[in-house]
Amino acid sequence: MSTSYDTFTVFVDTLATHLDDHGARGEDLAARVYLSRFHFDRVVSAAAGESPARFRRRVLLERSAFRLATSGTGVLDIA
């Protein structure tokens, strides 16, 4: 049985690998760590303080903000 930390680590690694894959589903991420979707959501929420979907959305927004601040790329190109 995996711990919350192990589950969250696998979630973050998977998210980083598939960040731009908008077809990635919560069920797929849960299956990677051998948990039900319900339990996966609870474990990630406990470790991150937010739901998996909200965590992913925040990471995408932070990455976009970083790209806007550090590159000469326009908003439409980053979006």
Protein Blocks (a to p, Z undefined) as FASTA:
>chain_A
ZZfklmmmmmmmmmmmmmmmmkbcfklmmmmnopafklmmmmmmmmnopafklmmmmmmm
mmmmmmmmmmcbdfklmZZ
